[in-house]
């Protein structure tokens, strides 16, 4: 009986030692989308309010926020501005398509 216990113990140790260790793996997804809680209008005054062609700086700012446009449109506090005639004109001048959300 003692030898059977020893054989079982040795078999257990061999299996335990020969098993690969558990490896924890994680997938980290970093978002490239900027925070979409406010509209940055850096370099866009007064162009966005009088319908004139925006500056290069303004177009760069608008392009950087392009992933947020649907969030802006869905936000009641920003919707009026984000869907305005002037916003459509500014996006068109900058070569940015108006989103279809």
Biopython code that builds the backbone (N, CA, C, O; Angstrom):
import numpy as np
from Bio.PDB.StructureBuilder import StructureBuilder

atoms = [
    (1, "UNK", "N", (0.822, -1.187, 0.000)),
    (1, "UNK", "CA", (0.000, 0.000, 0.000)),
    (1, "UNK", "C", (0.867, 1.253, 0.000)),
    (1, "UNK", "O", (0.562, 2.241, -0.669)),
    (2, "UNK", "N", (1.957, 1.192, 0.766)),
    (2, "UNK", "CA", (2.855, 2.317, 0.834)),
    (2, "UNK", "C", (3.498, 2.590, -0.518)),
    (2, "UNK", "O", (3.661, 3.751, -0.894)),
    (3, "UNK", "N", (3.865, 1.558, -1.249)),
    (3, "UNK", "CA", (4.490, 1.743, -2.565)),
    (3, "UNK", "C", (3.489, 2.294, -3.576)),
    (3, "UNK", "O", (3.883, 3.055, -4.460)),
    (4, "UNK", "N", (2.215, 1.938, -3.477)),
    (4, "UNK", "CA", (1.186, 2.464, -4.376)),
    (4, "UNK", "C", (1.024, 3.966, -4.148)),
    (4, "UNK", "O", (0.886, 4.722, -5.110)),
    (5, "UNK", "N", (1.039, 4.399, -2.918)),
    (5, "UNK", "CA", (0.930, 5.814, -2.597)),
    (5, "UNK", "C", (2.125, 6.578, -3.146)),
    (5, "UNK", "O", (1.981, 7.686, -3.664)),
    (6, "UNK", "N", (3.296, 5.984, -3.030)),
    (6, "UNK", "CA", (4.503, 6.629, -3.548)),
    (6, "UNK", "C", (4.456, 6.745, -5.066)),
    (6, "UNK", "O", (4.859, 7.767, -5.622)),
    (7, "UNK", "N", (3.968, 5.711, -5.739)),
    (7, "UNK", "CA", (3.867, 5.734, -7.206)),
    (7, "UNK", "C", (2.869, 6.804, -7.641)),
    (7, "UNK", "O", (3.134, 7.545, -8.587)),
    (8, "UNK", "N", (1.746, 6.892, -6.976)),
    (8, "UNK", "CA", (0.731, 7.894, -7.315)),
    (8, "UNK", "C", (1.304, 9.296, -7.080)),
    (8, "UNK", "O", (1.101, 10.197, -7.893)),
    (9, "UNK", "N", (2.015, 9.472, -5.973)),
    (9, "UNK", "CA", (2.610, 10.765, -5.672)),
    (9, "UNK", "C", (3.654, 11.140, -6.726)),
    (9, "UNK", "O", (3.672, 12.276, -7.199)),
    (10, "UNK", "N", (4.509, 10.209, -7.092)),
    (10, "UNK", "CA", (5.540, 10.459, -8.110)),
    (10, "UNK", "C", (4.877, 10.778, -9.449)),
    (10, "UNK", "O", (5.330, 11.677, -10.156)),
    (11, "UNK", "N", (3.821, 10.064, -9.807)),
    (11, "UNK", "CA", (3.109, 10.324, -11.067)),
    (11, "UNK", "C", (2.495, 11.722, -11.043)),
    (11, "UNK", "O", (2.535, 12.433, -12.047)),
    (12, "UNK", "N", (1.936, 12.114, -9.919)),
    (12, "UNK", "CA", (1.353, 13.446, -9.778)),
    (12, "UNK", "C", (2.417, 14.528, -9.953)),
    (12, "UNK", "O", (2.192, 15.513, -10.657)),
    (13, "UNK", "N", (3.561, 14.349, -9.321)),
    (13, "UNK", "CA", (4.654, 15.318, -9.425)),
    (13, "UNK", "C", (5.149, 15.400, -10.861)),
    (13, "UNK", "O", (5.404, 16.495, -11.362)),
    (14, "UNK", "N", (5.290, 14.257, -11.535)),
    (14, "UNK", "CA", (5.750, 14.259, -12.934)),
    (14, "UNK", "C", (4.766, 15.017, -13.811)),
    (14, "UNK", "O", (5.185, 15.816, -14.649)),
    (15, "UNK", "N", (3.482, 14.789, -13.640)),
    (15, "UNK", "CA", (2.471, 15.490, -14.433)),
    (15, "UNK", "C", (2.491, 16.983, -14.112)),
    (15, "UNK", "O", (2.403, 17.812, -15.018)),
    (16, "UNK", "N", (2.604, 17.325, -12.849)),
    (16, "UNK", "CA", (2.621, 18.713, -12.434)),
    (16, "UNK", "C", (3.826, 19.451, -13.007)),
    (16, "UNK", "O", (3.693, 20.575, -13.491)),
    (17, "UNK", "N", (4.972, 18.841, -12.955)),
    (17, "UNK", "CA", (6.194, 19.471, -13.435)),
    (17, "UNK", "C", (6.220, 19.537, -14.960)),
    (17, "UNK", "O", (6.770, 20.485, -15.520)),
    (18, "UNK", "N", (5.651, 18.572, -15.628)),
    (18, "UNK", "CA", (5.695, 18.568, -17.094)),
    (18, "UNK", "C", (4.606, 19.426, -17.729)),
    (18, "UNK", "O", (4.642, 19.674, -18.934)),
    (19, "UNK", "N", (3.642, 19.881, -16.938)),
    (19, "UNK", "CA", (2.583, 20.751, -17.484)),
    (19, "UNK", "C", (3.135, 22.148, -17.681)),
    (19, "UNK", "O", (3.891, 22.642, -16.845)),
    (20, "UNK", "N", (2.763, 22.791, -18.781)),
    (20, "UNK", "CA", (3.230, 24.166, -18.988)),
    (20, "UNK", "C", (2.581, 25.092, -17.955)),
    (20, "UNK", "O", (1.446, 24.859, -17.539)),
    (21, "UNK", "N", (3.288, 26.123, -17.549)),
    (21, "UNK", "CA", (2.717, 27.043, -16.563)),
    (21, "UNK", "C", (1.563, 27.839, -17.169)),
    (21, "UNK", "O", (1.520, 28.080, -18.375)),
    (22, "UNK", "N", (0.644, 28.234, -16.321)),
    (22, "UNK", "CA", (-0.462, 29.069, -16.767)),
    (22, "UNK", "C", (0.076, 30.457, -17.086)),
    (22, "UNK", "O", (0.780, 31.061, -16.276)),
    (23, "UNK", "N", (-0.254, 30.950, -18.248)),
    (23, "UNK", "CA", (0.186, 32.279, -18.659)),
    (23, "UNK", "C", (-1.033, 33.165, -18.773)),
    (23, "UNK", "O", (-2.009, 32.822, -19.440)),
    (24, "UNK", "N", (-0.969, 34.280, -18.130)),
    (24, "UNK", "CA", (-2.060, 35.232, -18.211)),
    (24, "UNK", "C", (-1.805, 36.145, -19.400)),
    (24, "UNK", "O", (-0.744, 36.760, -19.513)),
    (25, "UNK", "N", (-2.772, 36.224, -20.266)),
    (25, "UNK", "CA", (-2.614, 37.116, -21.414)),
    (25, "UNK", "C", (-3.761, 38.103, -21.432)),
    (25, "UNK", "O", (-4.903, 37.773, -21.110)),
    (26, "UNK", "N", (-3.431, 39.305, -21.810)),
    (26, "UNK", "CA", (-4.426, 40.374, -21.897)),
    (26, "UNK", "C", (-4.278, 41.077, -23.223)),
    (26, "UNK", "O", (-3.182, 41.203, -23.767)),
    (27, "UNK", "N", (-5.387, 41.523, -23.723)),
    (27, "UNK", "CA", (-5.384, 42.340, -24.930)),
    (27, "UNK", "C", (-5.771, 43.746, -24.500)),
    (27, "UNK", "O", (-6.834, 43.966, -23.921)),
    (28, "UNK", "N", (-4.900, 44.680, -24.792)),
    (28, "UNK", "CA", (-5.164, 46.068, -24.448)),
    (28, "UNK", "C", (-5.455, 46.815, -25.739)),
    (28, "UNK", "O", (-4.629, 46.844, -26.651)),
    (29, "UNK", "N", (-6.618, 47.408, -25.806)),
    (29, "UNK", "CA", (-7.004, 48.172, -26.976)),
    (29, "UNK", "C", (-6.983, 49.644, -26.594)),
    (29, "UNK", "O", (-7.750, 50.094, -25.743)),
    (30, "UNK", "N", (-6.117, 50.361, -27.223)),
    (30, "UNK", "CA", (-6.044, 51.792, -26.966)),
    (30, "UNK", "C", (-6.854, 52.519, -28.023)),
    (30, "UNK", "O", (-6.696, 52.286, -29.222)),
    (31, "UNK", "N", (-7.710, 53.391, -27.564)),
    (31, "UNK", "CA", (-8.549, 54.151, -28.474)),
    (31, "UNK", "C", (-7.775, 55.332, -29.047)),
    (31, "UNK", "O", (-7.050, 56.033, -28.341)),
    (32, "UNK", "N", (-7.952, 55.525, -30.333)),
    (32, "UNK", "CA", (-7.353, 56.701, -30.956)),
    (32, "UNK", "C", (-8.380, 57.823, -31.049)),
    (32, "UNK", "O", (-8.094, 58.910, -31.551)),
    (33, "UNK", "N", (-9.552, 57.542, -30.565)),
    (33, "UNK", "CA", (-10.619, 58.530, -30.603)),
    (33, "UNK", "C", (-10.430, 59.531, -29.465)),
    (33, "UNK", "O", (-10.250, 59.134, -28.314)),
    (34, "UNK", "N", (-10.470, 60.823, -29.778)),
    (34, "UNK", "CA", (-10.326, 61.815, -28.711)),
    (34, "UNK", "C", (-11.573, 61.846, -27.835)),
    (34, "UNK", "O", (-12.613, 61.316, -28.225)),
    (35, "UNK", "N", (-11.483, 62.459, -26.655)),
    (35, "UNK", "CA", (-12.697, 62.609, -25.849)),
    (35, "UNK", "C", (-13.701, 63.471, -26.608)),
    (35, "UNK", "O", (-13.324, 64.473, -27.217)),
    (36, "UNK", "N", (-14.945, 63.097, -26.575)),
    (36, "UNK", "CA", (-15.955, 63.756, -27.408)),
    (36, "UNK", "C", (-16.998, 64.496, -26.582)),
    (36, "UNK", "O", (-18.193, 64.408, -26.864)),
    (37, "UNK", "N", (-16.559, 65.212, -25.580)),
    (37, "UNK", "CA", (-17.511, 65.918, -24.722)),
    (37, "UNK", "C", (-17.628, 67.394, -25.040)),
    (37, "UNK", "O", (-18.623, 68.022, -24.676)),
    (38, "UNK", "N", (-16.631, 67.968, -25.714)),
    (38, "UNK", "CA", (-16.697, 69.375, -26.102)),
    (38, "UNK", "C", (-16.143, 69.531, -27.510)),
    (38, "UNK", "O", (-15.319, 68.736, -27.962)),
    (39, "UNK", "N", (-16.602, 70.551, -28.183)),
    (39, "UNK", "CA", (-16.102, 70.855, -29.511)),
    (39, "UNK", "C", (-14.985, 71.874, -29.371)),
    (39, "UNK", "O", (-15.185, 72.944, -28.797)),
    (40, "UNK", "N", (-13.811, 71.544, -29.893)),
    (40, "UNK", "CA", (-12.675, 72.463, -29.868)),
    (40, "UNK", "C", (-12.764, 73.342, -31.110)),
    (40, "UNK", "O", (-12.778, 72.842, -32.235)),
    (41, "UNK", "N", (-12.825, 74.643, -30.898)),
    (41, "UNK", "CA", (-12.951, 75.578, -32.016)),
    (41, "UNK", "C", (-11.700, 76.432, -32.172)),
    (41, "UNK", "O", (-11.775, 77.564, -32.650)),
    (42, "UNK", "N", (-10.547, 75.893, -31.769)),
    (42, "UNK", "CA", (-9.290, 76.625, -31.868)),
    (42, "UNK", "C", (-9.030, 77.055, -33.307)),
    (42, "UNK", "O", (-9.021, 76.231, -34.221)),
    (43, "UNK", "N", (-8.821, 78.343, -33.492)),
    (43, "UNK", "CA", (-8.533, 78.878, -34.826)),
    (43, "UNK", "C", (-9.744, 79.012, -35.732)),
    (43, "UNK", "O", (-9.598, 79.297, -36.920)),
    (44, "UNK", "N", (-10.927, 78.813, -35.191)),
    (44, "UNK", "CA", (-12.132, 78.822, -36.033)),
    (44, "UNK", "C", (-13.027, 80.036, -35.842)),
    (44, "UNK", "O", (-14.116, 80.093, -36.414)),
    (45, "UNK", "N", (-12.599, 80.989, -35.063)),
    (45, "UNK", "CA", (-13.404, 82.192, -34.877)),
    (45, "UNK", "C", (-12.992, 83.219, -35.910)),
    (45, "UNK", "O", (-11.782, 83.325, -36.114)),
    (46, "UNK", "N", (-13.790, 83.960, -36.561)),
    (46, "UNK", "CA", (-15.255, 83.911, -36.589)),
    (46, "UNK", "C", (-15.791, 83.063, -37.748)),
    (46, "UNK", "O", (-16.995, 83.041, -38.005)),
    (47, "UNK", "N", (-14.891, 82.368, -38.440)),
    (47, "UNK", "CA", (-15.290, 81.656, -39.659)),
    (47, "UNK", "C", (-16.508, 80.745, -39.484)),
    (47, "UNK", "O", (-17.381, 80.686, -40.350)),
    (48, "UNK", "N", (-16.554, 80.046, -38.368)),
    (48, "UNK", "CA", (-17.663, 79.115, -38.175)),
    (48, "UNK", "C", (-18.987, 79.812, -37.915)),
    (48, "UNK", "O", (-20.046, 79.186, -37.944)),
    (49, "UNK", "N", (-18.921, 81.088, -37.664)),
    (49, "UNK", "CA", (-20.164, 81.785, -37.367)),
    (49, "UNK", "C", (-20.600, 82.739, -38.465)),
    (49, "UNK", "O", (-21.729, 83.230, -38.441)),
    (50, "UNK", "N", (-19.727, 83.009, -39.424)),
    (50, "UNK", "CA", (-20.151, 83.881, -40.527)),
    (50, "UNK", "C", (-20.122, 83.176, -41.883)),
    (50, "UNK", "O", (-20.406, 83.794, -42.908)),
    (51, "UNK", "N", (-19.783, 81.891, -41.893)),
    (51, "UNK", "CA", (-19.845, 81.110, -43.131)),
    (51, "UNK", "C", (-18.690, 81.331, -44.083)),
    (51, "UNK", "O", (-18.771, 80.913, -45.238)),
    (52, "UNK", "N", (-17.606, 81.978, -43.639)),
    (52, "UNK", "CA", (-16.452, 82.175, -44.519)),
    (52, "UNK", "C", (-15.515, 80.967, -44.428)),
    (52, "UNK", "O", (-15.642, 80.116, -43.549)),
    (53, "UNK", "N", (-14.573, 80.929, -45.372)),
    (53, "UNK", "CA", (-13.660, 79.793, -45.443)),
    (53, "UNK", "C", (-12.773, 79.743, -44.195)),
    (53, "UNK", "O", (-12.140, 80.737, -43.839)),
    (54, "UNK", "N", (-12.731, 78.563, -43.523)),
    (54, "UNK", "CA", (-11.913, 78.430, -42.314)),
    (54, "UNK", "C", (-10.416, 78.444, -42.625)),
    (54, "UNK", "O", (-9.996, 78.118, -43.735)),
    (55, "UNK", "N", (-9.635, 78.820, -41.640)),
    (55, "UNK", "CA", (-8.177, 78.819, -41.773)),
    (55, "UNK", "C", (-7.656, 77.383, -41.790)),
    (55, "UNK", "O", (-8.385, 76.441, -41.481)),
    (56, "UNK", "N", (-6.393, 77.234, -42.153)),
    (56, "UNK", "CA", (-5.746, 75.920, -42.144)),
    (56, "UNK", "C", (-5.742, 75.344, -40.736)),
    (56, "UNK", "O", (-5.950, 74.146, -40.543)),
    (57, "UNK", "N", (-5.502, 76.217, -39.747)),
    (57, "UNK", "CA", (-5.511, 75.767, -38.354)),
    (57, "UNK", "C", (-6.884, 75.237, -37.958)),
    (57, "UNK", "O", (-6.994, 74.199, -37.306)),
    (58, "UNK", "N", (-7.921, 75.954, -38.356)),
    (58, "UNK", "CA", (-9.283, 75.532, -38.037)),
    (58, "UNK", "C", (-9.585, 74.184, -38.699)),
    (58, "UNK", "O", (-10.148, 73.296, -38.058)),
    (59, "UNK", "N", (-9.220, 74.026, -39.963)),
    (59, "UNK", "CA", (-9.469, 72.750, -40.659)),
    (59, "UNK", "C", (-8.741, 71.602, -39.961)),
    (59, "UNK", "O", (-9.273, 70.498, -39.851)),
    (60, "UNK", "N", (-7.524, 71.870, -39.492)),
    (60, "UNK", "CA", (-6.784, 70.842, -38.763)),
    (60, "UNK", "C", (-7.494, 70.445, -37.478)),
    (60, "UNK", "O", (-7.563, 69.266, -37.130)),
    (61, "UNK", "N", (-8.018, 71.439, -36.781)),
    (61, "UNK", "CA", (-8.763, 71.181, -35.548)),
    (61, "UNK", "C", (-10.018, 70.372, -35.844)),
    (61, "UNK", "O", (-10.331, 69.424, -35.123)),
    (62, "UNK", "N", (-10.736, 70.739, -36.897)),
    (62, "UNK", "CA", (-11.962, 70.014, -37.249)),
    (62, "UNK", "C", (-11.660, 68.585, -37.687)),
    (62, "UNK", "O", (-12.395, 67.659, -37.341)),
    (63, "UNK", "N", (-10.581, 68.403, -38.447)),
    (63, "UNK", "CA", (-10.210, 67.051, -38.888)),
    (63, "UNK", "C", (-9.830, 66.167, -37.711)),
    (63, "UNK", "O", (-10.147, 64.978, -37.705)),
    (64, "UNK", "N", (-9.153, 66.731, -36.711)),
    (64, "UNK", "CA", (-8.764, 65.960, -35.531)),
    (64, "UNK", "C", (-9.987, 65.473, -34.750)),
    (64, "UNK", "O", (-9.932, 64.444, -34.077)),
    (65, "UNK", "N", (-11.092, 66.221, -34.846)),
    (65, "UNK", "CA", (-12.304, 65.860, -34.115)),
    (65, "UNK", "C", (-13.289, 65.032, -34.939)),
    (65, "UNK", "O", (-14.367, 64.686, -34.456)),
    (66, "UNK", "N", (-12.924, 64.720, -36.167)),
    (66, "UNK", "CA", (-13.841, 64.009, -37.058)),
    (66, "UNK", "C", (-14.426, 62.726, -36.441)),
    (66, "UNK", "O", (-15.606, 62.451, -36.655)),
    (67, "UNK", "N", (-13.643, 61.926, -35.680)),
    (67, "UNK", "CA", (-14.247, 60.730, -35.080)),
    (67, "UNK", "C", (-15.361, 61.037, -34.075)),
    (67, "UNK", "O", (-16.112, 60.139, -33.695)),
    (68, "UNK", "N", (-15.473, 62.278, -33.648)),
    (68, "UNK", "CA", (-16.461, 62.666, -32.636)),
    (68, "UNK", "C", (-17.747, 63.237, -33.216)),
    (68, "UNK", "O", (-18.699, 63.456, -32.467)),
    (69, "UNK", "N", (-17.812, 63.484, -34.508)),
    (69, "UNK", "CA", (-18.960, 64.209, -35.059)),
    (69, "UNK", "C", (-20.298, 63.579, -34.722)),
    (69, "UNK", "O", (-21.241, 64.295, -34.386)),
    (70, "UNK", "N", (-20.409, 62.261, -34.800)),
    (70, "UNK", "CA", (-21.698, 61.642, -34.474)),
    (70, "UNK", "C", (-22.044, 61.833, -33.001)),
    (70, "UNK", "O", (-23.211, 62.010, -32.652)),
    (71, "UNK", "N", (-21.025, 61.797, -32.131)),
    (71, "UNK", "CA", (-21.280, 62.069, -30.715)),
    (71, "UNK", "C", (-21.749, 63.500, -30.520)),
    (71, "UNK", "O", (-22.640, 63.751, -29.708)),
    (72, "UNK", "N", (-21.160, 64.451, -31.257)),
    (72, "UNK", "CA", (-21.591, 65.845, -31.163)),
    (72, "UNK", "C", (-23.036, 65.984, -31.629)),
    (72, "UNK", "O", (-23.828, 66.680, -30.995)),
    (73, "UNK", "N", (-23.377, 65.335, -32.716)),
    (73, "UNK", "CA", (-24.732, 65.434, -33.268)),
    (73, "UNK", "C", (-25.756, 64.828, -32.312)),
    (73, "UNK", "O", (-26.876, 65.330, -32.213)),
    (74, "UNK", "N", (-25.392, 63.762, -31.610)),
    (74, "UNK", "CA", (-26.307, 63.085, -30.688)),
    (74, "UNK", "C", (-26.413, 63.795, -29.336)),
    (74, "UNK", "O", (-27.334, 63.525, -28.565)),
    (75, "UNK", "N", (-25.479, 64.697, -29.048)),
    (75, "UNK", "CA", (-25.476, 65.409, -27.777)),
    (75, "UNK", "C", (-26.411, 66.616, -27.877)),
    (75, "UNK", "O", (-26.154, 67.523, -28.669)),
    (76, "UNK", "N", (-27.493, 66.643, -27.087)),
    (76, "UNK", "CA", (-28.457, 67.752, -27.188)),
    (76, "UNK", "C", (-27.826, 69.131, -26.998)),
    (76, "UNK", "O", (-28.284, 70.104, -27.598)),
    (77, "UNK", "N", (-26.791, 69.228, -26.180)),
    (77, "UNK", "CA", (-26.160, 70.520, -25.932)),
    (77, "UNK", "C", (-25.337, 70.996, -27.128)),
    (77, "UNK", "O", (-25.123, 72.199, -27.283)),
    (78, "UNK", "N", (-24.874, 70.079, -27.973)),
    (78, "UNK", "CA", (-24.025, 70.434, -29.107)),
    (78, "UNK", "C", (-24.716, 70.280, -30.457)),
    (78, "UNK", "O", (-24.214, 70.767, -31.470)),
    (79, "UNK", "N", (-25.856, 69.612, -30.477)),
    (79, "UNK", "CA", (-26.521, 69.273, -31.737)),
    (79, "UNK", "C", (-26.838, 70.495, -32.601)),
    (79, "UNK", "O", (-26.627, 70.469, -33.813)),
    (80, "UNK", "N", (-27.333, 71.539, -31.994)),
    (80, "UNK", "CA", (-27.715, 72.726, -32.775)),
    (80, "UNK", "C", (-26.513, 73.286, -33.531)),
    (80, "UNK", "O", (-26.626, 73.643, -34.704)),
    (81, "UNK", "N", (-25.370, 73.363, -32.867)),
    (81, "UNK", "CA", (-24.173, 73.870, -33.529)),
    (81, "UNK", "C", (-23.635, 72.865, -34.536)),
    (81, "UNK", "O", (-23.276, 73.237, -35.653)),
    (82, "UNK", "N", (-23.574, 71.583, -34.148)),
    (82, "UNK", "CA", (-22.961, 70.557, -34.992)),
    (82, "UNK", "C", (-23.727, 70.331, -36.293)),
    (82, "UNK", "O", (-23.148, 69.875, -37.279)),
    (83, "UNK", "N", (-25.013, 70.643, -36.305)),
    (83, "UNK", "CA", (-25.811, 70.432, -37.517)),
    (83, "UNK", "C", (-26.157, 71.742, -38.222)),
    (83, "UNK", "O", (-26.968, 71.755, -39.147)),
    (84, "UNK", "N", (-25.550, 72.831, -37.791)),
    (84, "UNK", "CA", (-25.877, 74.143, -38.365)),
    (84, "UNK", "C", (-25.377, 74.280, -39.806)),
    (84, "UNK", "O", (-24.521, 73.521, -40.261)),
    (85, "UNK", "N", (-25.931, 75.256, -40.498)),
    (85, "UNK", "CA", (-25.505, 75.566, -41.870)),
    (85, "UNK", "C", (-24.019, 75.889, -41.893)),
    (85, "UNK", "O", (-23.292, 75.456, -42.787)),
    (86, "UNK", "N", (-23.574, 76.657, -40.900)),
    (86, "UNK", "CA", (-22.170, 77.055, -40.841)),
    (86, "UNK", "C", (-21.244, 75.858, -40.638)),
    (86, "UNK", "O", (-20.157, 75.806, -41.213)),
    (87, "UNK", "N", (-21.671, 74.904, -39.824)),
    (87, "UNK", "CA", (-20.873, 73.688, -39.620)),
    (87, "UNK", "C", (-20.761, 72.902, -40.920)),
    (87, "UNK", "O", (-19.686, 72.404, -41.256)),
    (88, "UNK", "N", (-21.870, 72.788, -41.655)),
    (88, "UNK", "CA", (-21.845, 72.110, -42.963)),
    (88, "UNK", "C", (-20.870, 72.815, -43.903)),
    (88, "UNK", "O", (-20.067, 72.166, -44.575)),
    (89, "UNK", "N", (-20.944, 74.144, -43.947)),
    (89, "UNK", "CA", (-20.046, 74.910, -44.825)),
    (89, "UNK", "C", (-18.582, 74.716, -44.431)),
    (89, "UNK", "O", (-17.730, 74.484, -45.289)),
    (90, "UNK", "N", (-18.295, 74.812, -43.141)),
    (90, "UNK", "CA", (-16.915, 74.680, -42.674)),
    (90, "UNK", "C", (-16.351, 73.302, -43.021)),
    (90, "UNK", "O", (-15.225, 73.194, -43.505)),
    (91, "UNK", "N", (-17.125, 72.266, -42.776)),
    (91, "UNK", "CA", (-16.657, 70.915, -43.106)),
    (91, "UNK", "C", (-16.416, 70.791, -44.608)),
    (91, "UNK", "O", (-15.427, 70.197, -45.036)),
    (92, "UNK", "N", (-17.318, 71.352, -45.402)),
    (92, "UNK", "CA", (-17.152, 71.313, -46.861)),
    (92, "UNK", "C", (-15.900, 72.047, -47.311)),
    (92, "UNK", "O", (-15.148, 71.536, -48.142)),
    (93, "UNK", "N", (-15.666, 73.234, -46.775)),
    (93, "UNK", "CA", (-14.452, 73.997, -47.110)),
    (93, "UNK", "C", (-13.186, 73.217, -46.761)),
    (93, "UNK", "O", (-12.179, 73.306, -47.462)),
    (94, "UNK", "N", (-13.249, 72.455, -45.672)),
    (94, "UNK", "CA", (-12.072, 71.702, -45.195)),
    (94, "UNK", "C", (-11.955, 70.334, -45.851)),
    (94, "UNK", "O", (-11.004, 69.601, -45.580)),
    (95, "UNK", "N", (-12.908, 69.976, -46.712)),
    (95, "UNK", "CA", (-12.864, 68.671, -47.374)),
    (95, "UNK", "C", (-13.249, 67.517, -46.462)),
    (95, "UNK", "O", (-12.845, 66.377, -46.694)),
    (96, "UNK", "N", (-14.017, 67.803, -45.438)),
    (96, "UNK", "CA", (-14.469, 66.782, -44.489)),
    (96, "UNK", "C", (-15.921, 66.459, -44.787)),
    (96, "UNK", "O", (-16.766, 67.353, -44.745)),
    (97, "UNK", "N", (-16.235, 65.202, -45.088)),
    (97, "UNK", "CA", (-17.637, 64.861, -45.369)),
    (97, "UNK", "C", (-18.490, 64.971, -44.111)),
    (97, "UNK", "O", (-18.053, 64.603, -43.020)),
    (98, "UNK", "N", (-19.703, 65.478, -44.272)),
    (98, "UNK", "CA", (-20.619, 65.531, -43.122)),
    (98, "UNK", "C", (-21.018, 64.106, -42.786)),
    (98, "UNK", "O", (-21.352, 63.338, -43.688)),
    (99, "UNK", "N", (-20.993, 63.728, -41.508)),
    (99, "UNK", "CA", (-21.240, 62.335, -41.147)),
    (99, "UNK", "C", (-22.680, 61.909, -41.340)),
    (99, "UNK", "O", (-23.608, 62.713, -41.251)),
    (100, "UNK", "N", (-22.839, 60.646, -41.601)),
    (100, "UNK", "CA", (-24.162, 60.029, -41.586)),
    (100, "UNK", "C", (-24.146, 59.063, -40.412)),
    (100, "UNK", "O", (-23.482, 58.027, -40.452)),
    (101, "UNK", "N", (-24.880, 59.410, -39.377)),
    (101, "UNK", "CA", (-24.835, 58.635, -38.126)),
    (101, "UNK", "C", (-26.031, 57.704, -38.030)),
    (101, "UNK", "O", (-26.166, 56.972, -37.050)),
]
sb = StructureBuilder()
sb.init_structure("model")
sb.init_model(0)
sb.init_chain("A")
sb.init_seg("    ")
for serial, (resi, resn, name, xyz) in enumerate(atoms, 1):
    if name == "N":
        sb.init_residue(resn, " ", resi, " ")
    sb.init_atom(name, np.array(xyz, "f"), 0.0, 1.0, " ", f" {name:<3s}", serial, name[0])
structure = sb.get_structure()
